[in-house]
Amino acid sequence: MFITTTIVQTALEVGLIYALVTLSLYLSFTILNVCDLSTDGCYTLGCAVAAMVTIAGHPILALFAAIIAGICSGFITAFLQTKMGIESILAGIIVNTGLYTINLVVMGVSSNVSIFGVDTVFTLVKGLSDNAFWQSWSKLILLLVIVLIACGLMYFFLNTKLGLSIRATGDNPSMVKSSSINTAFTITVGLCAANACTGLAGGLIAQYNKTSDINLGTGMVTIALASLVIGETIMGRKGSIVKGIIGVLVGSCLYRFIVALALRLNVPTEAFKLVSALIVAIAIAGPRLKEYAKLKKAMRGEE
């Protein structure tokens, strides 16, 4: 078969992990209107921290450590932007560059770390039951629960007074400043929350793959952007927070299905970055192409 149950299952599992990174980009890029390019390094940081804590025998604590690491990364990015006057894009690049060395140090100055033979949250959950269904689908169920909790917390957070201030900061910072709201604080909180999701995604992928690699996060911004754009194209670019979060989930899983199809078509691994770029370009240009097609159709009708 061209598409098997295993392929679908794997695509959903990895897609849910990527959904956390896409959720991070949704908060920083779409809601806060800040281009955070530290995502690649932050993702690897969460992976590295979680791997080392997991090796120490604390797989559950490892995920919380990854979240804290992500928050620290977001705080530094926000500090450079709000207190040092550095543009958001450049601040992200600086943090991303610095995190490369930090990630190496976290992993004991090694480019990769293996956690095979060590308990992870996935093995712990899998061991809860000997049922055949549970043994096969426990990873997907656990990831779905974690991602749904993260999405629920994000929805709740963005509807609090602070969350509304963050949304207002992204929409109109000048108006927010005139309302005596500290935009530096809202940007900092927003980036910390966004990078917490990225750090958690890194921690989950470390335990999912049972390894941490220094180059694991390379291109993660492109992947998250592709997933975000796909979701926005399907669900619409304007709408409620619920609609945006659903778009994040749909876009991330659909992106992984596209990658799975590329694998089945024997597309070289080296071409995946090009595939991601093409997905982003097509998704962004989709609405414009639809308008162009309607215009051409109308012109033909008039003729």
Residue pairs with C-beta under 8 A, 6 or more apart in sequence:
2 264
3 260
3 261
3 264
7 260
7 264
8 257
8 260
9 136
9 137
9 140
10 260
11 253
11 256
11 257
11 259
11 260
12 140
12 253
12 256
13 139
13 140
13 143
13 208
14 205
14 208
14 256
15 252
15 253
15 254
15 255
15 256
15 257
16 140
16 143
16 144
16 146
16 147
16 249
16 252
16 253
17 143
17 201
17 204
17 205
17 208
18 201
18 223
18 224
18 227
18 252
18 255
18 256
19 147
19 227
19 248
19 249
19 252
19 253
20 147
20 150
20 197
20 198
20 200
20 201
20 204
21 39
21 43
21 197
21 198
21 201
21 220
21 223
21 224
21 227
22 224
22 227
22 228
22 231
22 248
22 251
22 252
23 150
23 151
23 154
23 197
23 245
23 248
24 36
24 39
24 194
24 195
24 196
24 197
24 198
24 201
24 224
25 36
25 39
25 194
25 221
25 224
25 225
25 228
26 228
26 244
26 245
26 248
27 154
27 158
27 190
27 193
27 194
27 197
28 34
28 35
28 36
28 190
28 191
28 194
29 35
29 36
29 225
29 228
30 170
30 228
30 232
30 244
31 158
31 166
31 167
31 170
31 190
32 166
32 169
32 170
32 186
32 187
32 190
32 191
32 194
33 169
33 170
33 171
34 81
34 88
34 170
34 187
34 190
34 191
35 88
35 89
35 92
36 74
36 77
36 88
36 92
36 191
36 194
36 195
37 89
37 92
37 93
37 96
37 221
38 73
38 74
38 77
38 91
38 92
38 93
38 95
38 96
38 99
38 195
39 92
39 96
39 195
39 198
39 217
39 220
39 221
39 224
40 96
40 217
40 218
40 219
40 220
40 221
41 73
41 95
41 96
41 97
41 98
41 99
41 100
41 103
41 217
42 69
42 70
42 73
42 74
42 95
42 96
42 99
42 195
42 198
42 199
42 202
42 217
43 198
43 199
43 201
43 202
43 205
43 216
43 217
43 220
44 99
44 103
44 202
44 212
44 213
44 214
44 215
44 216
44 217
45 66
45 69
45 70
45 73
45 99
45 102
45 103
45 106
45 199
45 202
46 66
46 67
46 69
46 70
46 198
46 199
46 200
46 201
46 202
46 203
46 206
47 66
47 202
47 203
47 205
47 206
47 212
47 213
47 216
47 217
48 103
48 106
48 107
48 113
48 202
48 206
48 212
48 214
49 62
49 65
49 66
49 69
49 106
49 199
49 202
49 203
50 62
50 63
50 65
50 66
50 202
50 203
50 204
50 206
50 207
50 212
51 62
51 107
51 113
51 115
51 206
51 207
51 211
51 212
52 62
52 106
52 107
52 108
52 113
52 212
53 59
53 61
53 62
53 65
54 62
54 115
54 118
54 119
54 120
54 206
54 207
55 113
55 115
55 118
57 118
57 119
59 118
59 119
59 120
59 121
59 123
59 124
59 207
60 121
60 124
62 121
62 203
62 206
62 207
63 121
63 200
63 203
63 204
63 207
65 203
66 199
66 200
66 202
66 203
66 204
66 206
67 196
67 199
67 200
67 203
68 196
68 199
69 199
70 195
70 196
70 197
70 198
70 199
70 200
70 202
71 192
71 193
71 195
71 196
71 199
73 95
73 99
73 195
73 198
73 199
74 188
74 191
74 192
74 193
74 194
74 195
74 196
75 188
75 191
75 192
76 95
77 88
77 91
77 92
77 95
77 191
77 195
78 184
78 187
78 188
78 190
78 191
78 192
79 188
80 86
80 91
80 94
80 95
81 87
81 88
81 91
81 187
81 191
82 183
82 184
82 187
82 188
83 184
84 91
86 94
100 214
103 214
104 110
104 111
104 214
107 113
107 212
107 214
111 213
111 214
111 215
112 211
112 212
112 213
112 214
113 211
113 212
114 210
114 211
115 206
115 207
115 210
115 211
115 212
116 210
116 211
118 210
120 207
120 208
120 210
121 142
121 204
121 207
122 138
122 139
122 142
122 207
122 208
125 138
125 139
125 141
125 142
126 134
126 135
126 138
126 139
128 134
128 138
129 135
129 138
134 141
139 208
143 204
146 200
146 204
147 249
150 197
150 200
151 245
151 248
151 249
154 193
154 197
154 245
155 241
155 242
155 245
157 163
157 193
158 164
158 166
158 167
158 241
159 241
162 186
162 189
165 176
165 181
165 186
166 186
166 187
166 189
166 190
168 175
168 176
168 179
168 181
169 176
169 181
169 183
169 186
169 187
169 190
170 190
173 183
176 183
176 186
177 183
198 220
202 216
202 217
205 216
206 212
219 273
219 276
222 273
222 276
222 277
222 280
223 255
223 276
225 280
226 251
226 255
226 276
226 279
226 280
226 283
227 248
227 251
227 252
227 254
227 255
228 247
228 248
228 251
229 251
229 279
229 280
229 283
229 284
230 250
230 251
230 254
230 255
230 279
230 283
231 244
231 246
231 247
231 248
231 249
231 250
231 251
231 252
231 254
232 244
232 247
232 251
232 283
233 283
233 284
233 286
233 287
234 247
234 250
234 251
234 254
235 243
235 244
235 246
235 247
235 250
236 243
236 247
237 287
255 279
258 275
258 279
259 272
259 275
262 271
262 272
262 275
267 275
